[in-house]
Amino acid sequence: MNNDVGKPIATYSLYTMLQSYLFPTAETTQIEIGAEWDKGIAWDNCLLTGNLTVDMQHQRIFALVSDLVRFCEEGSDTAKLSNTLGFLVKHTIEHFSDEEALQIEYKYPDHENHKQKHNEFKETIDELVQRFEKTGSSEELSRNVNKILVRWLVTHIQQEDKKISEHIRIVSAK
């Protein structure tokens, strides 16, 4: 036994502890987002926020983005690309909804600003989907996924989602 959580159990503390064993990471590591991303995105544990549910959703989004880029490179048919893109959009929107509910539950003071960032990103994704539906170009889709989605996801998690998790940790500790 390497650790324990006393009663009453604070859910956030339990998840954080479990996460430290399931996904060990160095806290100071940062993903370099200045480099060109050309093969989708691989999850890096430096992106862990400390919230198990949010982190699992983030990892799923990363897997879907990488699948989409791989399908583009393989020259998959438009229907497969469209279905994968649709599933990615649906999962991302569900994640945003879950994350925003968590912010409300823990009275995150910058909730409205964070929600606005989500809404702006949804508009960007909608534009990306519309361009793909119009052109059907897997090359353009892959380029836009890497240029737009990957950069936004990494930056958003590193800069915004970690603030929310820290707020939840502080509130849960009280």
C-alpha positions in Angstrom: 0.0 0.0 0.0 1.5 3.3 -1.2 -1.2 5.8 -0.2 -4.6 6.2 1.4 -7.6 8.5 1.4 -9.3 9.2 4.7 -13.0 9.3 5.3 -15.1 11.2 4.3 -13.8 10.5 0.8 -13.5 13.6 -1.4 -14.1 12.3 -4.9 -11.6 14.7 -6.5 -8.9 13.6 -4.1 -9.6 9.9 -4.8 -9.5 10.5 -8.6 -6.3 12.5 -8.3 -4.6 9.8 -6.3 -5.8 7.0 -8.7 -4.6 9.1 -11.6 -1.2 9.5 -10.2 -0.7 5.7 -10.2 -2.6 5.1 -13.5 -0.9 7.9 -15.4 2.3 8.9 -13.8 3.8 12.1 -15.2 6.3 14.9 -14.5 4.3 18.0 -13.6 6.6 20.4 -15.3 6.6 18.7 -18.7 5.0 20.7 -21.5 4.2 19.7 -25.1 5.9 21.9 -27.6 3.1 23.3 -29.7 5.4 25.4 -31.9 6.5 22.5 -34.0 4.4 21.4 -37.0 2.1 18.5 -36.2 2.0 16.2 -39.2 0.7 12.9 -37.9 -2.3 13.8 -35.7 -1.6 13.9 -32.0 -0.3 11.5 -29.4 -1.5 11.8 -25.8 1.2 13.0 -23.4 0.7 12.7 -19.7 1.8 16.3 -19.1 -1.7 17.2 -20.3 -3.3 15.5 -17.3 -5.5 17.9 -15.5 -6.0 15.8 -12.3 -9.7 15.1 -13.1 -10.1 11.5 -14.2 -13.2 12.0 -16.2 -12.0 15.1 -18.0 -8.6 13.4 -18.7 -10.2 10.3 -20.1 -12.4 12.4 -22.4 -9.4 14.4 -23.5 -7.5 11.1 -24.3 -10.5 9.9 -26.3 -10.6 13.2 -28.3 -6.9 12.8 -29.1 -7.4 9.2 -30.3 -10.3 10.3 -32.6 -8.1 13.1 -34.0 -5.3 10.7 -34.7 -7.7 8.2 -36.3 -9.1 10.9 -38.5 -5.6 11.9 -39.7 -4.6 8.3 -40.2 -7.8 7.7 -42.3 -6.9 10.8 -44.4 -3.4 9.5 -45.0 -4.7 6.0 -45.9 -7.0 7.6 -48.5 -10.2 6.3 -46.8 -13.4 7.1 -48.6 -15.3 10.3 -47.9 -18.1 8.4 -46.0 -15.6 7.0 -43.5 -13.9 10.4 -43.0 -17.3 12.1 -42.6 -18.4 9.5 -40.0 -15.2 9.8 -38.0 -15.3 13.6 -38.2 -18.9 13.6 -37.1 -18.1 11.3 -34.1 -15.2 13.5 -33.1 -17.4 16.6 -33.2 -20.2 14.9 -31.2 -17.7 13.6 -28.6 -16.0 17.0 -28.3 -19.4 18.8 -27.8 -20.4 16.2 -25.1 -17.0 16.8 -23.4 -17.6 20.5 -23.4 -21.0 20.0 -21.9 -19.6 17.8 -19.1 -16.7 20.1 -18.4 -19.1 23.1 -18.2 -21.4 21.3 -15.8 -18.3 20.6 -13.6 -17.5 24.3 -13.7 -21.0 25.2 -12.5 -20.9 22.5 -9.8 -17.7 23.8 -8.4 -18.6 27.5 -9.0 -15.6 28.2 -11.3 -15.4 32.0 -11.5 -14.3 32.2 -15.1 -17.0 29.8 -16.4 -18.6 32.2 -18.8 -15.3 33.0 -20.5 -14.4 29.3 -20.7 -17.8 28.5 -22.2 -17.3 31.2 -24.8 -14.0 29.7 -25.8 -15.8 26.4 -26.3 -18.5 28.1 -28.4 -15.9 29.7 -30.6 -14.1 26.4 -31.1 -17.5 24.8 -32.0 -17.9 27.4 -34.7 -14.4 26.7 -36.0 -15.2 22.9 -36.1 -18.4 23.6 -37.9 -16.5 25.6 -40.5 -14.0 22.8 -40.9 -16.8 20.2 -41.4 -18.6 22.4 -43.9 -15.3 22.9 -45.9 -14.8 19.1 -45.9 -18.4 18.4 -47.0 -17.9 20.9 -49.8 -14.5 19.8 -51.1 -14.3 16.2 -49.9 -10.5 16.7 -49.8 -8.8 14.4 -47.3 -5.6 16.3 -47.7 -7.2 19.6 -46.8 -9.0 17.9 -43.9 -5.8 16.4 -42.5 -4.0 19.7 -42.8 -6.8 21.6 -41.1 -7.1 19.0 -38.3 -3.4 19.4 -37.6 -3.4 23.2 -38.0 -6.6 24.0 -36.1 -7.8 21.2 -33.9 -4.5 19.9 -32.5 -3.0 23.3 -31.7 -6.3 24.4 -30.1 -6.7 21.2 -28.0 -3.1 21.2 -26.6 -3.2 25.0 -25.8 -6.6 24.8 -24.3 -5.8 21.9 -22.0 -2.5 23.4 -20.9 -3.8 26.9 -20.3 -7.5 26.7 -19.5 -8.5 23.2 -18.3 -5.6 23.0 -15.8 -6.9 26.2 -14.2 -10.4 24.6 -13.8 -8.9 21.4 -12.3 -6.8 23.5 -9.8 -9.9 25.4 -8.8 -11.8 22.1 -8.3 -8.9 20.7 -6.2 -8.9 23.8 -4.0 -12.7 23.8 -3.5 -12.7 20.0 -2.8 -10.0 20.4 -0.2 -12.2 22.8 1.9 
